[in-house]
Amino acid sequence: MLFACAIGVMGSLTLSGCTSYVKRGTALYSDGRYVEAAEAFERTEYRLQEASPRERADYGLYRGMTLLVLGDLHNAQRWLGYSYQVERAHPGCLRSDKRALLDRGWYQVGQRLRAAPPPPMPPGTAIAASQPPPSPTPEAQGPGAAPMERRGLH
């Protein structure tokens, strides 16, 4: 009898262990512990291969929302997009409240990406880009394109 109970408890722990990493990251996000949530999600990404569609959609949603809060807009967009892909492939795997959060997060990412200044240009390029290009030198025009006086045909 005791052995059967122990097996039952171990089995339930194994099953709940599959989703505990998603719940852990979600709880950290909900508590406002965004850096810890991001770390928890990053460390457990490999487990997505074996996760159910609901777990994958939740994971993408909360990892994306965490990255959004942390200001990593491109990766937030990537993970929110992942959650949308899972939802499209398995309609209904996100509850309506989570789907609403996904929609809000996607909207916020889009707004912030559009409002963000363009990425800085590499040093030296910014100055050159603000000036007209220099006139080509005879050497830069290719072989045989030197001006007439240089060819000796005055």
N, C-alpha and C positions, 0 to 999 in steps of 0.2 A: 504494500500500500504506500509506504513512504517513498519507495523507489518510483512508483508510478507518478506520485505528486512531483517529485524532483524532475522527472522527465517532462511533465507538463509545464512546469515553471520554466525549464530551460528552453523548451520549444517556443513558449510565448516570448521569452526574452530574445530568442533568435529572430522571430518574426518582427518584433517591435524594433529590433536593432537595425532593420532595413530602413526604417523611416526616421530613426532618432537623429541622424545627421541633418536631415531637412528640418526637423522640429527644433534642433539645437540652433541652427543658423537663423531660423525664423524667430525664435525666442530672443536671441541676441539682437536682431534687428528691431523687434518690438520694444525691447528695453532701451533702445538708443545706443547700443554698444556696437556701432557700425564697423569699426576696425576689426574687432573680434569676430563679428559676423562674417566679414569678408574673408578673414583667415580661415574660419571654419568651413565656409563654402569652397574655398580654393583647395584646402586639404582633402576634401571629400569628393571632388569632381569625378574622380575615377569610378565612383560607385554608380554613376548615372547609367552606365551600360546595363545594369541589372535592375534598375528601378522601374516601377510601374509608371504609366503615363501621368497619373496624378502627381506622383512624387517628382517626376521630371519637370512638369509644368510649375509646381510650387517652387522647386529649386530655382528654376530660371527666373521666375517672378521675384523671389526674395533676393537672389543674388543680384539681379538687375537693379532692384530698388535700393539695395545697399550701396552698390557702385554709384548710382545716381546721387544719393545723399553725399557720398564721398567726393563727388565731382569728376569721376571717371566716366565721362559721357559716352565715349565710343564703346567701351566694354559694357556699360549699362544698356546701351541700345542693342548690343549683341545678345545679351542674356534675356532681355525682354523679348526680343525677336525670337529667340529659342523657345520661350514659353508660348508665344503665339503659334509657332510651328507645331508644337506638341498639341496645343488646343485644336488647331485645324485638323490634325491627323486623328485626334480622339476627342470629338466634340463633347463638351460637358465635363471634361476632366477637371476643369477649374470651377469652383463654386461661383455663384454670381457676384459675391462680395470681392472675391479674389480677381475675377475678371474685370470688375470695375477698377480695382487697384492697378491692374495691368494696363488698362486703357489710360488711366490718369498718369501713370509713370511714363508710358510711351509718349503721351502728349507733352509732358514736362521735358523729356529728353529732346524732343523735336524743337520745342521752344528755345531751350538753352543752347542747342547746337546752332540754331539760326541766329541767335543773339551774340554768340561768341565771336570775338575778333578772329580774323583768319590767322593761321599759324604763322609764326615769324619766319622770315626768309633767312637763309644762311648768311653769315657775315660776308660782306662784299657784294652780295647780290642785291641787297636793298638799295645801295647807292647806284649801282649800275642800272637797275630797273627804273630808277627815277629820271634817268638821263637818256637822250636819244642814242641809238647805237652809233659808234664811230664810223666814219666813212672808211670803206675798205682801202687798204694800201695796195699798191700794184702787186706786191707779192701775194696778197691774200686773194687777188682776183683769179689766180690760177696761172698756169704756164702759158706764155705767148700773149698775155693780156697787158703787157707793159705799155705805157703811153708811147706814142709814135717817136718822140724825141729820144727815148731810151733805146729804141731799136736802131737808131742811126738813120732814120728816114725823115730828116728835117724838111 
